[in-house]
Amino acid sequence: MQLNIFGQTFDYRNDRSELEAMFQKIFSMIDEADRQLSHLVIDGVEVYDDFETYVEERIDFIRTIDVVAVTIEEYIQDVLQTMHSYLLRALPEIERIIDEFYQTPSEDAWMRFEQMLEGIQWIDQALYWLTEHPKHSLDRQALARIRETLAEQLRQLLQAVEAGDAILIADLIQYEIKPLWKKMTEHVQTNVVN
């Protein structure tokens, strides 16, 4: 298989024993170029996460891997834009979840609630990366405070789930999470627009 990165091509055998060396090459070249890995294009398919597993599962058939790396500034803008889009799409869904949890939540409502929790985890990871990365001008302290608040609310939410208290879940989403999401949306929008 061919690895294409920064205009250079490297050949690797389609063998699991080659993967560690290949990924070390990718990450060392990205680090040397002071870039951030955005995604891989593997035989024309864009892969944004869990690269190693994706490659390992298809190792026998892969022909080309193109590495897409961006500047830190571009990566930050992409993370902020993705977060902003997600938050805007999620707010109406949160309203539906609140309404259904004040009633008797259906299996579908529980699935959407679980998806909301996955979204919170993604936001937490993004906020962690943004607060820990020194190469941007964002207010890291404000992001850290948002992340701490989100973590506390998530802890309370999980306690309510363990207790099986749908009304408390709805209250926490209504009065804690929803206002924080609106605050995050405003904060992220300020940084996406600027």
Rosetta constraint file for C-alpha pairs under 8 A:
AtomPair CA 1 CA 11 HARMONIC 5.80 0.50
AtomPair CA 1 CA 12 HARMONIC 5.31 0.50
AtomPair CA 1 CA 13 HARMONIC 5.96 0.50
AtomPair CA 1 CA 14 HARMONIC 6.01 0.50
AtomPair CA 1 CA 62 HARMONIC 6.06 0.50
AtomPair CA 1 CA 63 HARMONIC 4.46 0.50
AtomPair CA 1 CA 64 HARMONIC 5.49 0.50
AtomPair CA 1 CA 65 HARMONIC 7.50 0.50
AtomPair CA 2 CA 9 HARMONIC 6.43 0.50
AtomPair CA 2 CA 10 HARMONIC 5.69 0.50
AtomPair CA 2 CA 11 HARMONIC 4.69 0.50
AtomPair CA 2 CA 12 HARMONIC 6.30 0.50
AtomPair CA 2 CA 63 HARMONIC 6.13 0.50
AtomPair CA 2 CA 64 HARMONIC 4.71 0.50
AtomPair CA 2 CA 65 HARMONIC 6.15 0.50
AtomPair CA 3 CA 9 HARMONIC 5.51 0.50
AtomPair CA 3 CA 10 HARMONIC 5.04 0.50
AtomPair CA 3 CA 11 HARMONIC 6.23 0.50
AtomPair CA 3 CA 12 HARMONIC 7.45 0.50
AtomPair CA 3 CA 64 HARMONIC 5.98 0.50
AtomPair CA 3 CA 65 HARMONIC 4.85 0.50
AtomPair CA 3 CA 66 HARMONIC 6.03 0.50
AtomPair CA 3 CA 67 HARMONIC 7.59 0.50
AtomPair CA 4 CA 8 HARMONIC 5.64 0.50
AtomPair CA 4 CA 9 HARMONIC 4.57 0.50
AtomPair CA 4 CA 10 HARMONIC 6.57 0.50
AtomPair CA 4 CA 64 HARMONIC 7.46 0.50
AtomPair CA 4 CA 65 HARMONIC 6.13 0.50
AtomPair CA 4 CA 66 HARMONIC 4.75 0.50
AtomPair CA 4 CA 67 HARMONIC 6.20 0.50
AtomPair CA 5 CA 9 HARMONIC 6.52 0.50
AtomPair CA 5 CA 26 HARMONIC 7.50 0.50
AtomPair CA 5 CA 66 HARMONIC 6.25 0.50
AtomPair CA 5 CA 67 HARMONIC 5.24 0.50
AtomPair CA 5 CA 68 HARMONIC 7.55 0.50
AtomPair CA 6 CA 67 HARMONIC 7.83 0.50
AtomPair CA 12 CA 18 HARMONIC 6.52 0.50
AtomPair CA 12 CA 22 HARMONIC 7.42 0.50
AtomPair CA 13 CA 18 HARMONIC 6.54 0.50
AtomPair CA 14 CA 18 HARMONIC 7.39 0.50
AtomPair CA 14 CA 59 HARMONIC 5.55 0.50
AtomPair CA 14 CA 60 HARMONIC 5.52 0.50
AtomPair CA 14 CA 61 HARMONIC 7.49 0.50
AtomPair CA 14 CA 62 HARMONIC 7.18 0.50
AtomPair CA 15 CA 19 HARMONIC 7.26 0.50
AtomPair CA 15 CA 59 HARMONIC 6.45 0.50
AtomPair CA 15 CA 60 HARMONIC 7.12 0.50
AtomPair CA 16 CA 56 HARMONIC 6.59 0.50
AtomPair CA 16 CA 59 HARMONIC 6.92 0.50
AtomPair CA 18 CA 22 HARMONIC 6.19 0.50
AtomPair CA 19 CA 23 HARMONIC 6.08 0.50
AtomPair CA 19 CA 52 HARMONIC 7.85 0.50
AtomPair CA 19 CA 56 HARMONIC 7.79 0.50
AtomPair CA 20 CA 24 HARMONIC 6.07 0.50
AtomPair CA 21 CA 25 HARMONIC 6.14 0.50
AtomPair CA 22 CA 26 HARMONIC 6.31 0.50
AtomPair CA 23 CA 27 HARMONIC 6.14 0.50
AtomPair CA 24 CA 28 HARMONIC 5.92 0.50
AtomPair CA 25 CA 29 HARMONIC 6.05 0.50
AtomPair CA 26 CA 30 HARMONIC 6.18 0.50
AtomPair CA 26 CA 67 HARMONIC 7.70 0.50
AtomPair CA 27 CA 31 HARMONIC 5.99 0.50
AtomPair CA 28 CA 32 HARMONIC 6.06 0.50
AtomPair CA 29 CA 33 HARMONIC 6.14 0.50
AtomPair CA 30 CA 34 HARMONIC 6.16 0.50
AtomPair CA 30 CA 35 HARMONIC 5.23 0.50
AtomPair CA 30 CA 36 HARMONIC 6.46 0.50
AtomPair CA 30 CA 37 HARMONIC 6.95 0.50
AtomPair CA 30 CA 69 HARMONIC 7.00 0.50
AtomPair CA 31 CA 35 HARMONIC 6.09 0.50
AtomPair CA 31 CA 36 HARMONIC 7.56 0.50
AtomPair CA 34 CA 71 HARMONIC 7.16 0.50
AtomPair CA 34 CA 72 HARMONIC 7.70 0.50
AtomPair CA 35 CA 69 HARMONIC 5.96 0.50
AtomPair CA 35 CA 70 HARMONIC 5.45 0.50
AtomPair CA 35 CA 71 HARMONIC 4.80 0.50
AtomPair CA 35 CA 72 HARMONIC 5.95 0.50
AtomPair CA 36 CA 69 HARMONIC 5.39 0.50
AtomPair CA 36 CA 70 HARMONIC 5.41 0.50
AtomPair CA 36 CA 71 HARMONIC 6.05 0.50
AtomPair CA 36 CA 72 HARMONIC 5.87 0.50
AtomPair CA 36 CA 75 HARMONIC 6.73 0.50
AtomPair CA 37 CA 67 HARMONIC 7.54 0.50
AtomPair CA 37 CA 68 HARMONIC 6.31 0.50
AtomPair CA 37 CA 69 HARMONIC 4.44 0.50
AtomPair CA 37 CA 70 HARMONIC 6.52 0.50
AtomPair CA 38 CA 48 HARMONIC 6.91 0.50
AtomPair CA 38 CA 68 HARMONIC 5.57 0.50
AtomPair CA 38 CA 69 HARMONIC 5.14 0.50
AtomPair CA 38 CA 70 HARMONIC 6.29 0.50
AtomPair CA 38 CA 75 HARMONIC 7.04 0.50
AtomPair CA 39 CA 46 HARMONIC 6.68 0.50
AtomPair CA 39 CA 47 HARMONIC 5.65 0.50
AtomPair CA 39 CA 48 HARMONIC 4.63 0.50
AtomPair CA 39 CA 49 HARMONIC 7.30 0.50
AtomPair CA 39 CA 67 HARMONIC 6.52 0.50
AtomPair CA 39 CA 68 HARMONIC 5.36 0.50
AtomPair CA 39 CA 69 HARMONIC 7.07 0.50
AtomPair CA 40 CA 45 HARMONIC 7.98 0.50
AtomPair CA 40 CA 46 HARMONIC 5.80 0.50
AtomPair CA 40 CA 47 HARMONIC 5.23 0.50
AtomPair CA 40 CA 48 HARMONIC 6.63 0.50
AtomPair CA 40 CA 51 HARMONIC 7.49 0.50
AtomPair CA 40 CA 65 HARMONIC 6.52 0.50
AtomPair CA 40 CA 66 HARMONIC 5.65 0.50
AtomPair CA 40 CA 67 HARMONIC 4.79 0.50
AtomPair CA 40 CA 68 HARMONIC 5.80 0.50
AtomPair CA 41 CA 45 HARMONIC 5.19 0.50
AtomPair CA 41 CA 46 HARMONIC 4.43 0.50
AtomPair CA 41 CA 47 HARMONIC 6.11 0.50
AtomPair CA 41 CA 64 HARMONIC 7.99 0.50
AtomPair CA 41 CA 65 HARMONIC 5.69 0.50
AtomPair CA 41 CA 66 HARMONIC 4.95 0.50
AtomPair CA 41 CA 67 HARMONIC 6.49 0.50
AtomPair CA 41 CA 68 HARMONIC 7.43 0.50
AtomPair CA 42 CA 46 HARMONIC 6.43 0.50
AtomPair CA 42 CA 47 HARMONIC 7.13 0.50
AtomPair CA 42 CA 62 HARMONIC 7.12 0.50
AtomPair CA 42 CA 63 HARMONIC 7.85 0.50
AtomPair CA 42 CA 64 HARMONIC 5.86 0.50
AtomPair CA 42 CA 65 HARMONIC 4.55 0.50
AtomPair CA 42 CA 66 HARMONIC 6.39 0.50
AtomPair CA 43 CA 62 HARMONIC 6.50 0.50
AtomPair CA 43 CA 63 HARMONIC 6.24 0.50
AtomPair CA 43 CA 64 HARMONIC 5.31 0.50
AtomPair CA 43 CA 65 HARMONIC 6.46 0.50
AtomPair CA 47 CA 51 HARMONIC 6.67 0.50
AtomPair CA 47 CA 54 HARMONIC 7.96 0.50
AtomPair CA 50 CA 54 HARMONIC 6.39 0.50
AtomPair CA 51 CA 55 HARMONIC 6.14 0.50
AtomPair CA 52 CA 56 HARMONIC 5.95 0.50
AtomPair CA 53 CA 57 HARMONIC 6.01 0.50
AtomPair CA 54 CA 58 HARMONIC 6.51 0.50
AtomPair CA 55 CA 59 HARMONIC 5.51 0.50
AtomPair CA 55 CA 62 HARMONIC 7.67 0.50
AtomPair CA 58 CA 62 HARMONIC 6.29 0.50
AtomPair CA 70 CA 74 HARMONIC 5.97 0.50
AtomPair CA 70 CA 75 HARMONIC 6.14 0.50
AtomPair CA 71 CA 75 HARMONIC 6.19 0.50
AtomPair CA 72 CA 76 HARMONIC 6.09 0.50
AtomPair CA 72 CA 135 HARMONIC 7.12 0.50
AtomPair CA 72 CA 136 HARMONIC 7.82 0.50
AtomPair CA 73 CA 77 HARMONIC 6.21 0.50
AtomPair CA 73 CA 136 HARMONIC 6.96 0.50
AtomPair CA 74 CA 78 HARMONIC 6.14 0.50
AtomPair CA 75 CA 79 HARMONIC 6.15 0.50
AtomPair CA 76 CA 80 HARMONIC 6.10 0.50
AtomPair CA 76 CA 130 HARMONIC 7.53 0.50
AtomPair CA 76 CA 136 HARMONIC 7.90 0.50
AtomPair CA 77 CA 81 HARMONIC 5.95 0.50
AtomPair CA 77 CA 192 HARMONIC 6.43 0.50
AtomPair CA 78 CA 82 HARMONIC 6.00 0.50
AtomPair CA 79 CA 83 HARMONIC 6.05 0.50
AtomPair CA 79 CA 126 HARMONIC 7.04 0.50
AtomPair CA 80 CA 84 HARMONIC 5.98 0.50
AtomPair CA 80 CA 188 HARMONIC 6.08 0.50
AtomPair CA 80 CA 189 HARMONIC 7.96 0.50
AtomPair CA 80 CA 191 HARMONIC 7.37 0.50
AtomPair CA 80 CA 192 HARMONIC 6.13 0.50
AtomPair CA 81 CA 85 HARMONIC 6.14 0.50
AtomPair CA 81 CA 188 HARMONIC 7.86 0.50
AtomPair CA 81 CA 192 HARMONIC 6.10 0.50
AtomPair CA 82 CA 86 HARMONIC 6.10 0.50
AtomPair CA 83 CA 87 HARMONIC 6.05 0.50
AtomPair CA 83 CA 123 HARMONIC 7.00 0.50
AtomPair CA 83 CA 188 HARMONIC 7.51 0.50
AtomPair CA 84 CA 88 HARMONIC 6.22 0.50
AtomPair CA 84 CA 185 HARMONIC 5.89 0.50
AtomPair CA 84 CA 188 HARMONIC 6.06 0.50
AtomPair CA 84 CA 189 HARMONIC 6.43 0.50
AtomPair CA 84 CA 192 HARMONIC 7.95 0.50
AtomPair CA 85 CA 89 HARMONIC 6.23 0.50
AtomPair CA 86 CA 90 HARMONIC 5.91 0.50
AtomPair CA 87 CA 91 HARMONIC 6.20 0.50
AtomPair CA 87 CA 181 HARMONIC 6.74 0.50
AtomPair CA 87 CA 182 HARMONIC 7.98 0.50
AtomPair CA 87 CA 185 HARMONIC 6.17 0.50
AtomPair CA 88 CA 92 HARMONIC 7.86 0.50
AtomPair CA 88 CA 185 HARMONIC 7.18 0.50
AtomPair CA 89 CA 93 HARMONIC 7.27 0.50
AtomPair CA 90 CA 94 HARMONIC 6.07 0.50
AtomPair CA 90 CA 116 HARMONIC 7.78 0.50
AtomPair CA 91 CA 95 HARMONIC 6.49 0.50
AtomPair CA 91 CA 178 HARMONIC 7.34 0.50
AtomPair CA 91 CA 181 HARMONIC 7.66 0.50
AtomPair CA 92 CA 96 HARMONIC 6.58 0.50
AtomPair CA 93 CA 97 HARMONIC 6.29 0.50
AtomPair CA 94 CA 98 HARMONIC 6.12 0.50
AtomPair CA 94 CA 116 HARMONIC 7.79 0.50
AtomPair CA 94 CA 173 HARMONIC 7.55 0.50
AtomPair CA 94 CA 178 HARMONIC 7.30 0.50
AtomPair CA 95 CA 99 HARMONIC 6.27 0.50
AtomPair CA 95 CA 174 HARMONIC 7.93 0.50
AtomPair CA 96 CA 100 HARMONIC 6.18 0.50
AtomPair CA 97 CA 101 HARMONIC 6.01 0.50
AtomPair CA 97 CA 109 HARMONIC 6.18 0.50
AtomPair CA 97 CA 112 HARMONIC 7.23 0.50
AtomPair CA 97 CA 113 HARMONIC 6.64 0.50
AtomPair CA 97 CA 170 HARMONIC 7.51 0.50
AtomPair CA 98 CA 102 HARMONIC 6.27 0.50
AtomPair CA 98 CA 170 HARMONIC 4.84 0.50
AtomPair CA 98 CA 171 HARMONIC 7.68 0.50
AtomPair CA 98 CA 173 HARMONIC 6.65 0.50
AtomPair CA 98 CA 174 HARMONIC 6.44 0.50
AtomPair CA 99 CA 103 HARMONIC 6.72 0.50
AtomPair CA 99 CA 170 HARMONIC 7.56 0.50
AtomPair CA 100 CA 104 HARMONIC 6.37 0.50
AtomPair CA 100 CA 105 HARMONIC 5.15 0.50
AtomPair CA 100 CA 106 HARMONIC 7.51 0.50
AtomPair CA 100 CA 109 HARMONIC 6.67 0.50
AtomPair CA 101 CA 105 HARMONIC 4.91 0.50
AtomPair CA 101 CA 109 HARMONIC 7.64 0.50
AtomPair CA 101 CA 166 HARMONIC 5.37 0.50
AtomPair CA 101 CA 167 HARMONIC 6.19 0.50
AtomPair CA 101 CA 169 HARMONIC 7.09 0.50
AtomPair CA 101 CA 170 HARMONIC 5.37 0.50
AtomPair CA 102 CA 166 HARMONIC 6.75 0.50
AtomPair CA 102 CA 167 HARMONIC 5.37 0.50
AtomPair CA 102 CA 170 HARMONIC 5.99 0.50
AtomPair CA 104 CA 166 HARMONIC 7.60 0.50
AtomPair CA 105 CA 109 HARMONIC 5.52 0.50
AtomPair CA 105 CA 110 HARMONIC 6.62 0.50
AtomPair CA 105 CA 166 HARMONIC 7.42 0.50
AtomPair CA 106 CA 110 HARMONIC 6.41 0.50
AtomPair CA 107 CA 111 HARMONIC 6.31 0.50
AtomPair CA 108 CA 112 HARMONIC 6.28 0.50
AtomPair CA 109 CA 113 HARMONIC 6.03 0.50
AtomPair CA 110 CA 114 HARMONIC 6.12 0.50
AtomPair CA 111 CA 115 HARMONIC 6.28 0.50
AtomPair CA 112 CA 116 HARMONIC 6.17 0.50
AtomPair CA 113 CA 117 HARMONIC 6.35 0.50
AtomPair CA 114 CA 118 HARMONIC 6.34 0.50
AtomPair CA 115 CA 119 HARMONIC 6.22 0.50
AtomPair CA 116 CA 120 HARMONIC 6.23 0.50
AtomPair CA 117 CA 121 HARMONIC 6.26 0.50
AtomPair CA 118 CA 122 HARMONIC 6.30 0.50
AtomPair CA 119 CA 123 HARMONIC 6.16 0.50
AtomPair CA 120 CA 124 HARMONIC 6.05 0.50
AtomPair CA 120 CA 150 HARMONIC 7.98 0.50
AtomPair CA 121 CA 125 HARMONIC 6.24 0.50
AtomPair CA 122 CA 126 HARMONIC 6.16 0.50
AtomPair CA 123 CA 127 HARMONIC 5.99 0.50
AtomPair CA 124 CA 128 HARMONIC 6.03 0.50
AtomPair CA 124 CA 147 HARMONIC 6.24 0.50
AtomPair CA 124 CA 150 HARMONIC 7.60 0.50
AtomPair CA 124 CA 151 HARMONIC 7.81 0.50
AtomPair CA 125 CA 129 HARMONIC 6.22 0.50
AtomPair CA 126 CA 130 HARMONIC 6.16 0.50
AtomPair CA 127 CA 131 HARMONIC 5.97 0.50
AtomPair CA 127 CA 143 HARMONIC 6.36 0.50
AtomPair CA 127 CA 144 HARMONIC 7.27 0.50
AtomPair CA 127 CA 147 HARMONIC 6.34 0.50
AtomPair CA 128 CA 132 HARMONIC 6.03 0.50
AtomPair CA 128 CA 144 HARMONIC 7.55 0.50
AtomPair CA 128 CA 147 HARMONIC 7.41 0.50
AtomPair CA 129 CA 133 HARMONIC 5.90 0.50
AtomPair CA 130 CA 138 HARMONIC 7.99 0.50
AtomPair CA 130 CA 140 HARMONIC 7.10 0.50
AtomPair CA 130 CA 143 HARMONIC 7.57 0.50
AtomPair CA 131 CA 140 HARMONIC 4.77 0.50
AtomPair CA 131 CA 141 HARMONIC 7.34 0.50
AtomPair CA 131 CA 143 HARMONIC 6.15 0.50
AtomPair CA 131 CA 144 HARMONIC 6.02 0.50
AtomPair CA 132 CA 140 HARMONIC 7.75 0.50
AtomPair CA 138 CA 191 HARMONIC 7.66 0.50
AtomPair CA 139 CA 143 HARMONIC 6.44 0.50
AtomPair CA 140 CA 144 HARMONIC 6.00 0.50
AtomPair CA 141 CA 145 HARMONIC 6.20 0.50
AtomPair CA 142 CA 146 HARMONIC 6.29 0.50
AtomPair CA 143 CA 147 HARMONIC 6.14 0.50
AtomPair CA 144 CA 148 HARMONIC 6.13 0.50
AtomPair CA 145 CA 149 HARMONIC 6.15 0.50
AtomPair CA 146 CA 150 HARMONIC 6.06 0.50
AtomPair CA 146 CA 180 HARMONIC 7.75 0.50
AtomPair CA 146 CA 184 HARMONIC 7.57 0.50
AtomPair CA 147 CA 151 HARMONIC 6.10 0.50
AtomPair CA 148 CA 152 HARMONIC 6.28 0.50
AtomPair CA 149 CA 153 HARMONIC 6.20 0.50
AtomPair CA 150 CA 154 HARMONIC 6.03 0.50
AtomPair CA 150 CA 177 HARMONIC 7.49 0.50
AtomPair CA 150 CA 180 HARMONIC 7.63 0.50
AtomPair CA 151 CA 155 HARMONIC 6.18 0.50
AtomPair CA 152 CA 156 HARMONIC 6.35 0.50
AtomPair CA 153 CA 157 HARMONIC 6.04 0.50
AtomPair CA 153 CA 172 HARMONIC 7.53 0.50
AtomPair CA 153 CA 176 HARMONIC 6.87 0.50
AtomPair CA 153 CA 177 HARMONIC 6.85 0.50
AtomPair CA 154 CA 158 HARMONIC 6.12 0.50
AtomPair CA 155 CA 159 HARMONIC 6.34 0.50
AtomPair CA 156 CA 160 HARMONIC 6.32 0.50
AtomPair CA 156 CA 172 HARMONIC 7.79 0.50
AtomPair CA 157 CA 161 HARMONIC 6.28 0.50
AtomPair CA 157 CA 169 HARMONIC 6.06 0.50
AtomPair CA 157 CA 172 HARMONIC 6.65 0.50
AtomPair CA 158 CA 162 HARMONIC 6.16 0.50
AtomPair CA 159 CA 163 HARMONIC 6.19 0.50
AtomPair CA 160 CA 164 HARMONIC 6.11 0.50
AtomPair CA 160 CA 165 HARMONIC 5.43 0.50
AtomPair CA 160 CA 166 HARMONIC 7.42 0.50
AtomPair CA 160 CA 168 HARMONIC 6.15 0.50
AtomPair CA 160 CA 169 HARMONIC 5.79 0.50
AtomPair CA 161 CA 165 HARMONIC 6.28 0.50
AtomPair CA 161 CA 166 HARMONIC 7.42 0.50
AtomPair CA 161 CA 169 HARMONIC 6.95 0.50
AtomPair CA 165 CA 169 HARMONIC 6.31 0.50
AtomPair CA 166 CA 170 HARMONIC 6.18 0.50
AtomPair CA 167 CA 171 HARMONIC 6.11 0.50
AtomPair CA 168 CA 172 HARMONIC 6.03 0.50
AtomPair CA 169 CA 173 HARMONIC 6.20 0.50
AtomPair CA 170 CA 174 HARMONIC 5.92 0.50
AtomPair CA 171 CA 175 HARMONIC 5.82 0.50
AtomPair CA 171 CA 176 HARMONIC 7.71 0.50
AtomPair CA 172 CA 176 HARMONIC 5.16 0.50
AtomPair CA 172 CA 177 HARMONIC 6.40 0.50
AtomPair CA 173 CA 177 HARMONIC 4.67 0.50
AtomPair CA 173 CA 178 HARMONIC 5.73 0.50
AtomPair CA 174 CA 178 HARMONIC 5.51 0.50
AtomPair CA 174 CA 179 HARMONIC 7.58 0.50
AtomPair CA 175 CA 179 HARMONIC 6.52 0.50
AtomPair CA 176 CA 180 HARMONIC 6.36 0.50
AtomPair CA 177 CA 181 HARMONIC 6.07 0.50
AtomPair CA 178 CA 182 HARMONIC 6.27 0.50
AtomPair CA 179 CA 183 HARMONIC 6.20 0.50
AtomPair CA 180 CA 184 HARMONIC 6.06 0.50
AtomPair CA 181 CA 185 HARMONIC 5.99 0.50
AtomPair CA 182 CA 186 HARMONIC 6.31 0.50
AtomPair CA 183 CA 187 HARMONIC 6.17 0.50
AtomPair CA 184 CA 188 HARMONIC 5.88 0.50
AtomPair CA 185 CA 189 HARMONIC 5.87 0.50
AtomPair CA 186 CA 190 HARMONIC 6.21 0.50
AtomPair CA 187 CA 191 HARMONIC 6.69 0.50
AtomPair CA 188 CA 192 HARMONIC 6.04 0.50
AtomPair CA 189 CA 193 HARMONIC 5.96 0.50
AtomPair CA 190 CA 194 HARMONIC 6.23 0.50
